[in-house]
């Protein structure tokens, strides 16, 4: 199968764009040429992209698609369908919001049986080590089995609200890092100081406080900073690659930045909601914007944008984790509102509109934080994350001139709400291409079409286990 994609522009460095043609053979980029120079064969399909900007397909490295086990919140079919509509060609699903959680080889097999037929885009799977797991003598063997099977990374919590995936003590975190260092795989950590959060939360509840700002007061920036400092020390002690997921605090980013200057293998990611919202928005939106960590202040937001620009933050992921709307997000108390927001469909348009067009990022950095860096982090940089010969033909086709208003009812995940409701964005996904196949298309009249479920493939991490 041969395709020649014509009348398109690709990034050329900085904010540069150039018209090119892309020859795709059997789902792989075979050649990139100036217009009119691509080789044709008698069986070549010509696809005119109307002058659109073609970016590497997004790799969203942090989603909760809740399948199997919590499919009242999201399913793999609806989650990957929303991903396709957002220019995302590969997602990396978390191990904790499945039943059983992906902490063993048998659980991984069960997960794959359920989700493979539902996938609209390619996917990777995080493995995990929970407090529940380390209580069992064989947890190290299960960790080895998960890594050998090809999980993307290992997830742990320093503070968890899930009985089925409990958090770890600092001693247990160190034990996990010792093992992941041997296995050559990074560990992603939910970094909040458990003792401090529970102390603040307990006092506020005793005082009868239950508003959005009370929730923010229970999880101040100091909770993130304390946990990240502990991780830095453990990173230094073990030499293990440590990745801080969903960084929401500028002060926590400062700890990561200093660790990197020291030469420690420490990285971090942030999310669009931390780049956009503050506690003022949380007060206005309430449970709709409840996340953990919580959104912070305008100064934190500014620091996170700067961290993305300079490279102190490795990439952007969405932490897509919707609750049942509206029942779970408007319970009457912020403490019982479900924590999590959807994001997989809006991330690229948001980052283009609020990042590139407002001068916070250039186009080259946008492609790095959405595709190239996550491909490198998850060990698939030999085939995904770039528009180059030999790579998978995964593309997000962006109509740069389209101006549109975000409406939750028009999203494609199961529970359709968003804290970005009513925001005007410039730049909209016109087509998403996965290994040469169009898995999403939006016509000029607004008609949308999707590829078939099951076209997405499980992508394994390319990691060799050291002895």
C-alpha positions as CSV (number, residue, x, y, z in Angstrom):
1,X,0.0,0.0,0.0
2,X,1.5,3.3,-1.1
3,X,0.2,6.8,-0.4
4,X,1.6,10.2,-1.5
5,X,0.4,12.9,0.9
6,X,0.6,16.3,-1.0
7,X,-0.2,20.0,-0.4
8,X,1.0,20.0,3.2
9,X,3.5,21.8,5.4
10,X,5.8,20.3,8.0
11,X,7.8,22.0,10.7
12,X,11.4,22.9,9.7
13,X,12.8,24.2,13.0
14,X,11.8,27.1,15.2
15,X,8.5,28.4,13.8
16,X,9.5,27.5,10.3
17,X,7.2,25.5,7.9
18,X,7.8,24.2,4.5
19,X,5.7,22.6,1.8
20,X,6.6,19.0,1.3
21,X,5.2,15.7,0.1
22,X,5.3,12.5,2.1
23,X,5.5,9.0,0.6
24,X,4.0,6.4,2.8
25,X,4.6,2.7,2.1
26,X,2.9,0.0,4.2
27,X,2.3,2.5,7.1
28,X,5.9,3.8,7.3
29,X,7.3,7.0,6.0
30,X,9.4,6.1,3.0
31,X,10.4,9.5,1.7
32,X,9.9,13.3,2.3
33,X,10.5,15.4,-0.8
34,X,9.8,18.9,-2.1
35,X,6.5,19.3,-3.9
36,X,6.3,17.3,-7.1
37,X,9.4,15.2,-6.6
38,X,7.9,12.2,-4.8
39,X,8.1,8.9,-6.7
40,X,4.8,7.4,-7.8
41,X,3.9,3.9,-8.7
42,X,0.8,2.6,-10.4
43,X,-0.8,1.7,-7.1
44,X,0.0,5.0,-5.3
45,X,-3.0,6.8,-3.6
46,X,-2.8,10.6,-3.8
47,X,-4.1,12.4,-0.6
48,X,-4.3,16.2,-0.9
49,X,-4.2,17.8,2.6
50,X,-5.2,21.3,1.5
51,X,-2.1,23.1,2.7
52,X,-2.6,22.0,6.3
53,X,0.2,21.8,8.9
54,X,1.2,18.2,9.5
55,X,2.7,17.5,12.9
56,X,3.9,14.2,14.4
57,X,1.0,12.3,16.0
58,X,0.8,13.2,19.7
59,X,1.9,10.6,22.3
60,X,-0.2,11.2,25.4
61,X,1.9,9.5,28.1
62,X,-0.6,9.7,31.0
63,X,-4.2,8.7,30.6
64,X,-6.8,6.8,32.7
65,X,-9.1,5.0,30.4
66,X,-10.6,2.9,33.2
67,X,-11.0,-0.3,31.3
68,X,-11.8,-2.9,32.6
69,X,-13.3,-2.0,36.0
70,X,-14.4,1.6,36.0
71,X,-16.1,1.9,32.6
72,X,-18.9,4.2,34.0
73,X,-16.2,6.9,33.8
74,X,-14.4,6.0,30.6
75,X,-13.8,3.1,28.2
76,X,-10.9,2.2,26.0
77,X,-13.2,2.6,23.0
78,X,-14.4,6.1,23.9
79,X,-11.1,7.2,25.3
80,X,-9.1,6.3,22.2
81,X,-11.8,7.7,20.0
82,X,-11.4,11.0,21.7
83,X,-7.7,10.7,21.3
84,X,-8.0,10.2,17.6
85,X,-10.2,13.4,17.4
86,X,-7.4,15.3,19.2
87,X,-4.5,14.3,16.9
88,X,-3.2,11.7,19.4
89,X,-1.9,8.5,17.7
90,X,-0.5,6.8,20.8
91,X,-1.7,6.8,24.4
92,X,-0.1,5.4,27.5
93,X,-2.7,4.1,29.9
94,X,-2.1,4.0,33.7
95,X,-2.2,0.8,35.6
96,X,-4.1,2.0,38.7
97,X,-7.6,2.6,37.3
98,X,-8.2,-0.9,36.0
99,X,-9.5,-4.0,37.8
100,X,-7.4,-5.8,38.3
101,X,-4.7,-3.1,38.4
102,X,-1.7,-3.9,36.1
103,X,0.7,-5.0,38.8
104,X,1.3,-8.6,37.5
105,X,1.7,-10.4,34.2
106,X,-1.7,-12.1,34.6
107,X,-3.4,-8.6,35.0
108,X,-1.5,-7.3,32.0
109,X,-2.8,-10.3,29.9
110,X,-6.4,-9.6,31.1
111,X,-6.0,-5.9,30.3
112,X,-4.9,-6.6,26.8
113,X,-7.7,-9.1,26.2
114,X,-10.2,-6.4,27.0
115,X,-8.7,-3.3,25.4
116,X,-7.2,-4.5,22.2
117,X,-10.4,-4.8,20.2
118,X,-11.5,-1.3,21.3
119,X,-8.4,0.7,20.4
120,X,-8.8,3.5,17.8
121,X,-5.2,4.5,18.2
122,X,-1.9,2.7,19.2
123,X,-1.4,2.3,22.9
124,X,1.2,1.5,25.5
125,X,0.5,0.4,29.1
126,X,2.2,1.5,32.3
127,X,2.9,-1.3,34.8
128,X,2.7,-0.5,38.5
129,X,3.9,-1.4,42.0
130,X,1.3,-0.6,44.6
131,X,1.3,-0.8,48.4
132,X,-1.0,-3.8,48.0
133,X,1.7,-5.5,45.8
134,X,4.7,-5.0,48.0
135,X,2.9,-6.8,50.8
136,X,3.4,-10.0,48.8
137,X,6.7,-11.7,48.7
138,X,6.8,-12.1,44.9
139,X,6.4,-8.5,43.9
140,X,9.9,-8.3,42.5
141,X,9.3,-11.2,40.2
142,X,6.0,-9.7,39.0
143,X,7.9,-6.4,38.3
144,X,10.5,-8.3,36.2
145,X,7.7,-10.1,34.3
146,X,6.0,-6.8,33.5
147,X,9.1,-5.2,32.2
148,X,10.0,-8.2,30.1
149,X,6.5,-8.1,28.6
150,X,7.1,-4.5,27.4
151,X,5.2,-2.2,29.7
152,X,6.0,1.5,29.0
153,X,7.1,2.5,32.5
154,X,6.4,1.8,36.2
155,X,4.0,3.9,38.2
156,X,3.9,4.3,42.0
157,X,2.2,6.7,44.4
158,X,3.5,8.5,47.4
159,X,-0.2,9.5,48.1
160,X,-3.1,7.5,46.7
161,X,-6.8,7.6,47.3
162,X,-7.4,4.1,45.8
163,X,-7.9,1.1,48.0
164,X,-7.0,-1.1,45.0
165,X,-3.7,0.7,44.3
166,X,-2.3,2.0,47.6
167,X,0.7,4.3,48.0
168,X,4.2,3.4,49.1
169,X,6.3,4.5,52.1
170,X,9.6,6.2,51.4
171,X,11.4,2.9,52.2
172,X,9.2,1.0,49.7
173,X,9.8,3.7,47.1
174,X,13.5,3.2,47.5
175,X,13.1,-0.6,47.1
176,X,11.2,-0.1,43.9
177,X,13.8,2.3,42.5
178,X,16.6,-0.2,43.2
179,X,14.7,-2.8,41.1
180,X,13.7,-0.5,38.3
181,X,17.3,0.7,38.0
182,X,18.4,-2.9,37.4
183,X,15.7,-3.3,34.8
184,X,16.5,-0.2,32.9
185,X,13.1,1.4,33.1
186,X,12.0,4.7,34.5
187,X,9.6,5.0,37.4
188,X,6.8,7.6,37.3
189,X,5.7,8.9,40.7
190,X,2.7,10.7,42.0
191,X,4.5,13.1,44.3
192,X,2.6,14.6,47.2
193,X,3.6,14.4,50.9
194,X,1.0,12.0,52.4
195,X,1.5,13.0,56.1
196,X,1.2,16.7,55.3
197,X,-1.8,16.4,53.1
198,X,-3.7,14.1,55.5
199,X,-2.9,16.4,58.4
200,X,-4.2,19.5,56.6
201,X,-7.2,17.8,55.2
202,X,-8.2,16.3,58.6
203,X,-8.0,19.7,60.3
204,X,-10.1,21.4,57.6
205,X,-12.7,18.7,57.7
206,X,-13.0,19.0,61.5
207,X,-13.7,22.7,61.0
208,X,-16.5,21.8,58.6
209,X,-14.8,23.3,55.6
210,X,-15.8,21.7,52.2
211,X,-15.3,24.3,49.5
212,X,-13.0,24.3,46.5
213,X,-10.4,26.6,48.2
214,X,-10.4,24.3,51.3
215,X,-9.4,21.5,49.0
216,X,-6.6,23.7,47.6
217,X,-5.5,24.5,51.2
218,X,-5.2,20.9,52.0
219,X,-2.7,20.3,49.1
220,X,-0.4,23.4,49.0
221,X,2.7,23.6,46.9
222,X,4.8,22.6,49.9
223,X,3.2,19.1,49.7
224,X,4.6,18.7,46.2
225,X,8.0,20.2,47.1
226,X,8.5,17.9,50.1
227,X,7.7,14.8,48.0
228,X,9.9,15.8,45.1
229,X,12.8,16.6,47.4
230,X,12.4,13.0,48.8
231,X,12.5,11.6,45.3
232,X,15.5,13.7,44.4
233,X,17.3,12.3,47.4
234,X,16.3,8.7,46.4
235,X,17.3,9.3,42.8
236,X,20.7,10.4,44.0
237,X,21.0,7.4,46.3
238,X,19.9,4.7,43.8
239,X,20.8,6.2,40.5
240,X,17.4,5.2,39.2
241,X,15.6,7.3,36.6
242,X,12.7,9.1,38.4
243,X,9.9,10.8,36.6
244,X,7.5,13.2,38.5
245,X,4.1,13.0,36.9
246,X,1.7,16.0,36.6
247,X,3.9,18.7,38.1
248,X,1.7,21.5,39.2
249,X,4.0,23.7,41.3
250,X,6.7,26.0,40.2
251,X,8.6,25.3,43.4
252,X,8.5,21.6,42.7
253,X,9.8,22.3,39.2
254,X,12.7,24.2,40.8
255,X,13.7,21.0,42.7
256,X,13.6,19.0,39.4
257,X,15.6,21.7,37.6
258,X,18.3,21.7,40.3
259,X,18.4,17.9,40.3
260,X,19.0,17.9,36.5
261,X,21.7,20.4,36.8
262,X,23.4,18.1,39.3
263,X,23.3,15.4,36.6
264,X,20.6,13.3,38.3
265,X,18.3,11.2,36.0
266,X,15.2,13.1,37.1
267,X,12.4,14.3,34.7
268,X,8.9,15.7,35.0
269,X,5.8,16.3,33.0
270,X,3.0,18.8,33.4
271,X,-0.6,19.0,32.1
272,X,-2.7,21.6,30.2
273,X,-4.8,22.3,33.3
274,X,-1.8,23.4,35.3
275,X,-0.8,25.6,32.4
276,X,-4.2,27.3,32.2
277,X,-5.9,27.4,35.5
278,X,-5.4,28.7,39.0
279,X,-7.1,28.4,42.4
280,X,-9.3,31.3,41.3
281,X,-10.7,29.1,38.5
282,X,-11.0,26.2,41.0
283,X,-13.2,28.5,43.2
284,X,-15.4,29.3,40.2
285,X,-15.6,25.8,38.7
286,X,-15.6,23.7,41.9
287,X,-15.5,20.0,41.4
288,X,-15.3,20.3,37.6
289,X,-11.6,21.4,38.1
290,X,-10.7,19.2,41.0
291,X,-7.5,17.3,40.4
292,X,-4.6,15.9,42.4
293,X,-2.3,17.8,42.7
294,X,-4.5,20.8,42.7
295,X,-4.0,23.8,40.4
296,X,-2.0,26.5,42.0
297,X,-1.3,30.2,41.4
298,X,-0.6,32.4,38.4
299,X,3.1,32.4,39.3
300,X,3.1,28.6,39.2
301,X,1.5,28.6,35.8
302,X,4.1,31.0,34.5
303,X,6.9,28.9,35.8
304,X,5.5,25.8,34.2
305,X,5.3,27.4,30.8
306,X,8.9,28.6,31.2
307,X,10.0,25.1,32.3
308,X,8.4,23.6,29.1
309,X,10.1,26.2,26.9
310,X,13.6,25.7,28.4
311,X,13.4,21.9,28.7
312,X,13.3,21.5,32.5
313,X,10.0,19.7,31.9
314,X,10.3,16.8,29.6
315,X,6.8,16.7,28.0
316,X,3.1,17.4,28.4
317,X,0.6,14.7,29.2
318,X,-3.1,15.1,30.0
319,X,-3.8,12.9,33.1
320,X,-7.1,12.3,31.3
321,X,-9.4,11.0,34.1
322,X,-13.0,12.0,33.8
323,X,-15.6,11.2,36.5
324,X,-19.3,10.6,35.9
325,X,-20.8,13.9,34.7
326,X,-22.3,15.6,36.5
327,X,-23.1,13.3,39.4
328,X,-19.5,12.6,40.6
329,X,-18.3,16.1,40.1
330,X,-21.1,18.0,42.0
331,X,-21.7,16.0,45.2
332,X,-22.2,19.1,47.5
333,X,-18.7,18.7,49.1
334,X,-15.3,19.1,47.4
335,X,-14.1,16.2,49.5
336,X,-16.4,13.7,47.9
337,X,-16.3,15.2,44.3
338,X,-14.4,12.9,42.0
339,X,-10.9,14.2,41.2
340,X,-10.0,14.2,37.6
341,X,-10.7,16.0,34.3
342,X,-10.8,14.9,30.6
343,X,-8.0,16.2,28.4
344,X,-6.8,13.9,25.7
345,X,-8.8,15.5,22.9
346,X,-8.0,19.1,23.6
347,X,-4.3,19.0,24.5
348,X,-2.7,19.7,21.1
349,X,-5.2,22.4,20.0
350,X,-4.7,24.0,23.4
351,X,-0.9,23.9,23.3
352,X,-0.9,25.3,19.7
353,X,-3.4,28.1,20.5
354,X,-2.1,29.1,23.9
355,X,1.6,28.1,23.5
356,X,2.7,28.6,19.9
357,X,0.4,31.4,18.9
358,X,1.0,33.3,22.1
359,X,4.8,33.0,21.8
360,X,5.3,30.8,24.9
361,X,6.6,27.9,22.7
362,X,7.8,27.7,19.1
363,X,6.5,25.0,16.8
364,X,9.6,22.9,17.1
365,X,9.3,22.8,20.9
366,X,5.6,21.9,20.5
367,X,6.5,18.8,18.5
368,X,9.1,17.9,21.1
369,X,6.9,18.0,24.1
370,X,3.9,16.3,22.4
371,X,5.7,13.6,20.4
372,X,9.5,13.3,20.3
373,X,10.2,13.6,24.1
374,X,7.5,11.1,25.2
375,X,8.6,8.7,22.4
376,X,12.1,8.8,23.9
377,X,11.0,8.5,27.5
378,X,8.8,5.5,26.7
379,X,11.5,3.7,24.7
380,X,9.8,3.9,21.2
381,X,11.9,6.7,19.6
382,X,13.1,4.4,16.9
383,X,9.7,4.3,15.3
384,X,7.5,7.1,16.7
385,X,7.6,10.8,17.6
386,X,9.1,12.2,14.4
387,X,8.3,12.9,10.8
388,X,11.2,11.2,9.1
389,X,11.9,8.3,6.8
390,X,11.6,4.9,8.6
391,X,9.2,6.2,11.2
392,X,5.5,5.2,11.6
393,X,3.3,7.4,9.4
394,X,1.5,8.9,12.4
395,X,0.3,12.5,11.8
396,X,-1.9,15.2,13.4
397,X,-3.2,17.3,10.5
398,X,-3.9,20.8,11.9
399,X,-6.0,23.5,10.4
400,X,-4.1,26.5,11.8
401,X,-6.7,29.1,10.8
402,X,-9.7,27.4,12.4
403,X,-11.1,29.4,15.3
404,X,-13.6,27.5,17.4
405,X,-15.3,27.4,20.8
406,X,-14.8,24.4,23.1
407,X,-18.0,22.7,24.2
408,X,-18.0,19.6,26.3
409,X,-21.0,18.2,24.5
410,X,-19.0,18.0,21.3
411,X,-16.2,16.0,22.8
412,X,-15.9,12.2,22.1
413,X,-15.0,10.6,25.5
414,X,-17.7,9.0,27.6
415,X,-18.3,11.8,30.1
416,X,-18.4,15.0,28.1
417,X,-17.4,18.0,30.2
418,X,-14.3,20.1,30.4
419,X,-12.9,23.0,32.5
420,X,-12.1,24.6,29.1
421,X,-15.8,25.0,28.4
422,X,-16.5,28.2,26.4
423,X,-12.8,28.9,25.6
424,X,-12.0,30.1,22.1
425,X,-9.0,28.3,20.5
426,X,-7.3,28.8,17.2
427,X,-6.1,25.6,15.4
428,X,-8.2,22.5,15.1
429,X,-7.5,18.9,14.1
430,X,-8.7,18.2,10.6
431,X,-7.3,14.7,10.3
432,X,-5.4,12.1,12.3
433,X,-3.4,9.4,10.5
434,X,-2.2,6.3,12.2
435,X,0.4,4.2,10.4
436,X,-0.9,5.6,7.1
437,X,-4.6,5.1,7.9
438,X,-7.0,7.9,8.5
439,X,-8.5,7.2,11.9
440,X,-10.3,10.6,12.2
441,X,-11.4,13.2,9.7
442,X,-13.3,16.5,10.1
443,X,-14.8,17.9,6.9
444,X,-15.3,21.7,6.3
445,X,-19.0,21.3,7.1
446,X,-18.2,19.8,10.5
447,X,-18.9,16.2,9.5
448,X,-16.7,13.8,11.5
449,X,-15.7,10.2,10.6
450,X,-13.7,7.7,12.6
451,X,-11.7,4.6,11.7
452,X,-12.7,1.2,13.1
453,X,-12.1,0.2,16.7
454,X,-9.3,-2.4,16.9
455,X,-7.0,-0.7,14.4
456,X,-4.8,0.5,17.2
457,X,-1.9,-1.8,18.2
458,X,-0.2,-2.5,21.5
459,X,3.3,-0.9,21.3
460,X,5.9,-2.5,23.6
461,X,8.8,-0.6,25.2
462,X,12.1,-1.3,23.6
463,X,14.0,-2.1,26.8
464,X,16.6,-4.8,27.4
465,X,16.7,-6.2,30.9
466,X,20.2,-6.0,32.5
467,X,21.4,-9.0,34.4
